[in-house]
Amino acid sequence: MGLIRRAASLASVPVTTGARLAGAATATAFGADRDAVYAKATAASVETLTAALAKARGPALKFGQALAVFSSALPPDQAAQLTALTRLYEDAKPQPLKTIEKQLKGLPKGVDIEPEAIAAASLGQVHRGTWTDGTPVAIKVQYADAPKVVKSDMMQLRAMAPLVGRLLPTLDVKALVDEHAARLTEELDYTHEAAWQKRFRKAWKPEGIVIPKVHFASGTLLVTEWVDGTPFTALVDEPAHRRDAAGRQLARFCFWSPRLVGATHADPHPGNFRLLEDERLAVLDFGSVADDAGLFTHLFAQTLILSTRGDYDAVLDAWRQAGLVSDSTTSEQLMEMLEPDDRPYTREEFTFSKEWLQTRSQQFQDPVQALQGASRLRFPADYLLEHRAVMGTIALLCGLDATVDFRAVIDGVGDAVAQPA
């Protein structure tokens, strides 16, 4: 989608939905049933919003995926529309090599690049190539208009903020948009991505996780070691022992990175993970990283361990200390909202399946209703990337039908909770 077309598509959302809500107010003034009229207008607004974000892809789609965290505050049918965005992955038609020749001039002399891209998104594409010594490499190149796309999308998303605030009143939309903008700015600088990739590689190499070596990086070019392997999208047809191996390593990579690296890989796209022939996990693309991570990962582990013990007051205390619930919220209200399933922790091994994920999703249809009479649930914007990593990882495990020693994974998070006396 061209820059002008995507801007026009996103800009139409607040205009269309604003007119729709104004019409609802007029109808109510003339005696129409207020709840029915506004419910219809809100449902149509959610549909318009999600359709525009899905069509735009790129930064706008990623914002929609961040919003999906809060979709449970909506009625089930509207929540389903928003959560559907999380199942859309960033893809695009690659540009011809001649259109990116100017950017490729920044490559070191002697680097060869294959003409056909192997992957593409809204802000850039990846080619296979050969390093100066003949080593196979992956070459990531950013499109010349990428900064303009990000700037344009963020302008339109800021214009949508009042609408999103009306649909999701428990959300600090401005903080979310600001956080999203900051992360996108970082993703535009490939030297930033290269630094993270080197840091993760150093920390995880002793643990057997394969992270490609960085050969070269500039603001808009990144050259890394080429890694062959089976992408997660193809693992569903692999034998169970390979899917289980992938799941065990992926779970450790997600939940232990805050302890080992102090950060979390925050783009749980199935295309960013490979299982090698020797059943080691390879991790790609460090453009999106949650820095200074660990708060949500530790809270997740604490909630699972403490609820397994039946210590619900301690769960509430942990959530209060994290700033996610108010002092007026009771442990009963919080546990009614969370409804944690302790089986992944109480069993030596647990099989994450699509069926299990579906039942868990159904239990989170309306957590705000469980907190009626209490102050609204809070979710700081700086938790969002880590939340996306954790919940996205669990979704990938379910997609693999992977059997994982999840208790060992949670116990390895580090200082999540003291052992009982």
C-alpha positions, 0 to 999 in steps of 0.5 A: 500500500502506498504512503498516501493511500495508507495515510488516507485509509487510517485518517478515515477511521476517526472521521467515520467513527466520529460521525457514527458516534455523533449519530448515536448521540442524536438518536439517543436525544430523540428517544432511541434506546441509549445502550442499544444505539451505542452498542451498535455504534461501538461494534461498527467502530471496532470493525472499522478500526481493526479493518484499517489496521489490518489493511495498513500492516506495518507500524499500524498493525503492530499498534493494533496487536498491542491493543489486542492485549486489552480486548477483553474489556470489550464484548466477546464479538468485538474482542474477537475482531481485535484479537484477530490482529495478533494472528496476522503477521507482517508480510509484503510484496518485495521490491525489485532489487533495482529500487533499493540499489542506492541503499545497497551501496553502503555494503562493504566491497566484495559482498554479493547479494542474490536478486530475489528477496526471501522475505519482505515487510512494510519497512524493508526486505531480506536477501540471501548473499555472500560475505567477502570470504564466501560465507553465506549471509542474510542481508536486511535492507531498509526501504528509503521511505521507511522513516516517512511510513513510520512518521505518517502512521504515528500521526494517524494513530495519534489522531485515533487515540480519542476513539481508542480511549472511548472504546477502551477507557481503562487504557492510557492510550497516549502512553501506549502510542508514545511507547509504540513510537519510541520502539519503532524509532529504535527499530529503524536503526539497524545498529541498535538491532545489531547491538542487541543481537550481539548481546543475546548471542553472547549470553545464550551461546553457552546455553545452546541457543543459536543466534546469528553472528553480525558481520556488518551493520549501518543505520539501514543495512544489517548483514548476519550469518545465514542460518538454515533450519525449519521455520516454526510455520513448517514444524507442525508437520514434524515429528513430536520429538522435534516439536517438543525440542523446539518448544522447550528451548523457546520457553527457556529463551523467552522466560530466562532472557530477562535473567541472562540478558536483562532484556526480552526478544519481543517479536514472537513471530513464527518466522523468527525461529528455526529448528536446526537439524541437531534440534538446537533453536535458532533465533532471528530478528532483534529489531524489537527488544524489551529493554530492562525486562523482567517485571512482567515475566517475574509477575507471570511466574509469581502468579503461577507459583503462588496460585498453585500454593493457594496463596491468593493474598500473595498474588494480590500483593504482587500485582499491587506492587507491580502497579497493576491493581488498586488497593481497593481490589480484593484477592477474590476479584483478582483471582476471578479475573485471572483464573490461572490454570496450575497444570502447566506448573504442577505437572512434570511436563505439560502439552500446550495445545490449540484446544487448551489455548482456546479454553483459556481465551474463553475464560478471559472474555471480560476481566473488567466485569470481574473487577466491578466495584473496584478501581480499573485494572491498570497496565503500564505501557512499558509492560507491553513488549514483555507481555507480547513476548510472553503471551506470544511465546505461549501461543507459539507453544500451543501452535506446535502442540509442544510438550514442555517441562514448564515447571523447570522453565518457571523455576528457572526464571530466577527469584520469582518467589521464595520457597515455602518454609 
